[in-house]
Structures are given as structure tokens and as C-alpha cells.
Amino acid sequence: MTDATFEIRGPGLRSIGKATFARPWMFSALLFVVLLVCNLLVLPGFLAASNFAATLAVGTPWVLAAMAATPSILSGGGGIDISIGPLIGFVNVFIIGVLVANGLGNPAIVIPVVIILGVAVGTVNGILVAYVRLQPIVATLGMYLLLVGLALVVLPQPGGTAPAWMVGLAGSFGPVPGALVLIVPAVGVWIAIYRSPFHRALLGTGSDDRAAFTAGVNTQLVRVCAYALGGFFAAMAGIALTALVQSGDPTLGSSFTLVAISAAVLGGTSVAGGVGGITGSIIAALDIYLIQELLSATHVPSFWIQVVYGAILLISLGINSVIRTLGRKTQ
């Protein structure tokens, strides 16, 4: 695969996929500041040095899940991958119930195997969407159900123990929070993609796949790569989740789907595709995490959390639409 595979030719298409509003993630950034202040008022030790590594470890699966949901949405065509959550959960039980249970808990084995697993699942989703031409919601719903079932087959009941090196990711290595071992490589991968021709091809495909195809972009391959990239980030999120809970649990993954999609939308990624990016998704994931922490600290009943997630998604869609409209009016 060469850079030319994803290169958009023609000056008229250079603007395809660019944001219609200069900083669509600024609302999430402002919300983050407000929520952080509120959390610090309620929990003064929230960001204490002694708690920072653990706090970051709790938020890391949320951040990586939001990153996982973003590429498929950017690719357009209604590309919402609802199998992200179950994939995160399946990675968790696969690590504990298959790899560790068979004496294969070494990081040199776990990390590449899990990443290959995540990319493979994402690639299958992409092929079903791009080449078989199933609607994304249908293709990823099928994968959702498959992964939920497989997780229960692999580990019917919560249990097992994560290897010591993985448990360390929820703490710190000297002054360095262990969660950064997962976040930094994931962000590094996105930075490399952002600077490559693939990024422009991804936004072009999401904005107008016909125009991108006419300009020489292999739009089907771009979409497959987008879903595969989502699978990579989901695999990293599965490792982060395992480090956090330090065991396997087949029921944990599905809850990340709504969080991931909500974060991507709240972060400025257009559900129509072609506009947005990882930066906004990361900030919005932290927003949602801070909201949950604030609700817990103020003793709001836990069953209200899912209600809040749904409300966040609906509000995010409304804000997203308003920002796009204002952006178009300023052009």
C-alpha cells in the first residue's frame, strides 16, 4: 500500500473534509474546565499527586474507547461502530480467559496478539460495510452480538487475575503514570496518520465519497482501514480495562459503546462524516468521565448514569448540528 493509494488529486478537492467550524472541539474543552473545577470543589483531592496515576487509569479506557469510535464515523456513510464496547470487553476476557489461563501472559505475547485481534475484528466490520455493502449499524450489530456471545463462552463468570505487568499499568512506574504507556502510543499512531495522505483521504471519503472516488481515492479501502484503526484503539482500551479491573468480566464491555459514540459526537465529530478528529473525542471522553465522577461524588443513584449518557448523546447531536450551521454561515 503506497501513499498514492490515498492521495486526492485535483485542487478542487483539497478542502474536502475540512471542518466547517474552526475549532469544533472548543465546546468540549470549555466543558472540561467547568467540570474539572466542579470536581475539585466537591473532591479537593481529586488531582492530588498520590491519586493522579489511579485517576488517569480509570479514565484511560474511556479515552481509548472514544478514539476507537472516531475513525469509522469520520469515514462517513453512517459509520457508527456499535461493536466497539463488546470488542473492548472481549479483549478483556480473551486476555484473562485464554492468554493468561494458558500461561501466555507475557507482554511480548499479549500486546501484539490483542492488537491483531482488534484490527482483525475492525477489518471484518470494514469489509462488511465497504465491500458487502451492509449498513454500518447492521454489520456492527452483528459483530456486537457475536462478541458478546463469545465473551460469555470464553469466560462465563467474572474471574481470573491479570499479570503483574498489566496491573502496574493502573499504577505508576516511578513518577510516570502507567496509563501513559497505553495513551501515548495510541496518540502517536493518530499523529502519524494525521500527517499522512490517508487522513485527507479519510476526511474526503467521509465528506463526499463520490467526489473522493472521482479524484482517485480508493474509498472502499479507506473505510476498511478506518474500521481497522478503530479496532486497534479498542484493543488498547481492552488492555487498559484489564489493567484497571485486574481480572476478566464478560459483562463490562457493552457499556463503553454509548460512552464512545457520545464522546466522539460531543467532541465535534460530525455523524455525517468527514469532520472532526481524535482531539475532540479525547477531551469529550474526559468530560463524560468527569460527569460520572461528579455524579458519584454527589451520591446520585447509579441507575441515573445511563440516563445521563443518553442525554449527553442527544445534547451532543444538537450542539454538533448548531456548530455546523454556524460554521457554514461564517463561510
ROFI-608478 format. One record per residue (C-alpha): y, z, x. Coordinates in steps of 0.001 Angstrom, whole numbers, plus 500000, padded with zeros to 6 digits. Layout:
BEGIN
c2/c3/c1
Y/Z/X
...
This chain:
BEGIN
c2/c3/c1
500000/500000/500000
503319/498964/501516
506909/499868/500728
507373/496364/499349
504929/497252/496568
507584/499483/495034
510714/497589/496077
513069/496496/493303
514590/493136/494051
517878/491933/492631
521294/493583/492773
521451/493910/489004
518580/496402/489050
519845/498757/491729
521356/501015/489094
518155/501232/487027
517007/504826/486636
520216/506461/487906
521397/509430/485912
523892/508677/483156
525463/512001/483879
526353/513024/487421
524513/516369/487505
522155/516742/484516
520695/519947/486005
524016/521808/486188
523428/523482/482827
520166/524926/484165
521923/526101/487318
524618/527868/485289
521981/529427/483049
520105/530604/486140
523151/532513/487389
523676/534159/483993
520013/535138/483641
519834/536444/487198
522842/538684/486585
521311/539940/483329
518020/540738/485064
519806/542584/487836
521728/544637/485281
518537/545607/483468
516379/545887/486613
518618/546714/489597
515660/546446/491996
514631/543014/490767
515532/541292/494051
515040/544258/496363
513656/543264/499752
510475/545221/499080
509880/543324/495822
511132/539870/496750
507813/538423/498005
505948/539635/494907
508701/538377/492587
508627/534948/494217
504821/534872/493994
504982/535446/490233
507467/532611/489774
505709/530113/492066
503066/528852/489569
505878/528238/487076
507894/526256/489607
504946/524133/490736
503844/523546/487125
507329/522244/486289
507183/519952/489311
503787/518709/488101
505132/517753/484669
508119/515823/486002
506775/512588/487611
504883/511386/484535
507944/511963/482330
510113/510078/484821
507711/507123/484652
508663/506537/481017
506548/505280/478150
506423/508737/476603
504662/510022/479694
504307/513687/478804
501174/515028/480516
499868/517886/478400
496816/518338/480650
498919/519952/483397
498224/523500/482192
494444/523131/481843
494324/521415/485238
496057/524427/486794
493556/526695/485058
490582/524572/486089
491696/524641/489723
491765/528421/489464
488196/528718/488153
486946/525946/490453
488186/527863/493491
486570/531125/492354
483525/529912/490456
482475/527012/492697
484020/527162/496164
484212/530904/496804
480965/531562/494929
479171/529182/497300
480702/530547/500474
483283/527767/500771
486402/529910/500561
487816/528811/503920
491368/527391/503562
490326/524322/505561
487923/523541/502700
489683/524953/499645
493084/523321/500103
492003/519681/500706
489219/519830/498108
491531/521243/495449
494268/518732/496241
491763/515868/495996
490602/517295/492664
494139/517477/491294
495069/513986/492486
491815/512592/491057
492474/514077/487619
496051/512790/487670
494858/509348/488754
492396/509177/485855
495202/510068/483460
497384/507379/485024
494677/504731/484755
494091/505580/481097
497816/505247/480412
498728/502279/482632
495633/500096/482546
493610/501155/479491
496973/501437/477683
496267/504623/475787
499261/506560/474574
500012/509297/477140
499695/512034/474534
496223/510752/473588
494980/510246/477138
496188/513613/478387
494996/515412/475246
491500/514134/476000
491817/515396/479564
493238/518679/478233
490135/519296/476115
487796/518175/478896
489326/520544/481449
489406/523488/479028
485698/522965/478331
484778/522538/481989
486669/525702/482915
484525/527679/480484
481357/526060/481819
482252/526899/485412
483403/530456/484669
482607/531645/481120
484178/535058/481716
487086/536178/483916
485855/537461/487244
485322/536808/490913
487533/537617/493841
489959/535394/495727
489533/535173/499522
491782/537367/501646
493900/534486/502959
494735/533442/499404
495586/536967/498338
498038/537002/501243
499970/534163/499608
501056/536615/496922
502492/538910/499571
504224/538080/502799
503449/537067/506349
505816/539266/508265
509297/538538/506910
508184/535250/505294
507090/535393/501622
503614/533895/501282
504689/531834/498265
506827/529667/500558
503617/528421/502177
502983/526585/498896
506523/525810/497752
507847/524328/500999
505093/521679/501434
505373/520707/497763
509134/520278/498014
508644/518443/501314
506370/515924/499624
509002/515294/496952
511767/514886/499561
509649/512270/501334
509090/510469/498027
512772/510727/497133
513655/508876/500331
511056/506156/499801
511245/502921/497777
508728/504448/495388
511350/506808/493993
513627/503965/492938
510655/502100/491524
509655/505204/489552
513103/505575/488003
513294/501839/487400
509929/501831/485633
510957/504782/483513
514318/503294/482595
513161/499775/481755
509649/498818/482757
510085/495205/481706
513136/494739/483905
511390/496527/486763
508316/494313/486378
510512/491225/486355
512105/492467/489560
508719/492614/491253
507671/496231/490727
504005/496905/490024
504828/499165/487094
501197/499979/486335
500592/501210/489868
503833/503188/489784
502689/505033/486665
499268/505782/488134
500950/507180/491245
503287/509286/489086
500384/510939/487275
498516/511386/490566
501593/513078/492023
501666/515400/489025
498018/516222/489730
498905/517118/493323
501593/519566/492228
499249/521006/489574
496622/521648/492255
499206/523531/494301
500104/525512/491177
496416/526348/490695
496269/527777/494218
499424/529802/493534
497958/531111/490275
494726/532138/492011
496699/533943/494707
498643/535765/492014
495759/536918/489782
493302/537206/492726
490382/536178/490528
489308/533442/488125
490197/533275/484441
489383/530227/482254
491995/531208/479658
495110/531235/481834
495896/527575/482395
496794/526239/478974
499869/528447/478647
501509/526591/481542
501692/523290/479633
504567/524268/477359
506373/526043/480193
506079/522997/482472
507310/520488/479899
510113/522786/478738
511273/523277/482321
511297/519559/483046
513368/518815/479945
515677/521798/480386
516193/520676/483983
517683/517373/482885
514682/515047/482939
515001/512612/480057
511935/512383/477824
512699/508668/477605
512024/508389/481334
513977/507169/484329
516479/510034/484565
516045/513409/486202
514193/514903/489122
512404/517833/490669
515555/519848/491459
516385/520438/487822
512754/521220/486982
512578/523892/489685
515792/525565/488523
514750/525411/484871
511319/526883/485671
513089/529811/487294
515277/530077/484179
512206/530397/481960
510661/532909/484336
513844/534993/484270
513888/534838/480472
510360/536217/480330
511207/538953/482812
514265/539879/480765
512249/539999/477547
509613/542171/479187
512210/544497/480689
513858/544958/477296
510465/545634/475662
510445/542611/473389
506926/542229/471898
504819/539809/473941
503974/537580/470950
507637/536570/470809
507395/534951/474233
505642/531834/472895
508275/531628/470161
510949/531717/472851
509168/528973/474826
509129/526725/471774
512784/527446/471086
513647/526664/474710
511911/523287/474413
513773/522382/471210
517117/523556/472575
516464/521702/475829
515834/518473/473970
519106/518918/472095
521082/519710/475246
519415/516823/477056
520471/514435/474301
524059/515721/474235
524414/515452/478019
523111/511875/477994
525517/510949/475206
528489/512447/477038
527376/510744/480221
527300/507335/478548
530780/507897/477118
532188/508592/480571
530925/505317/481996
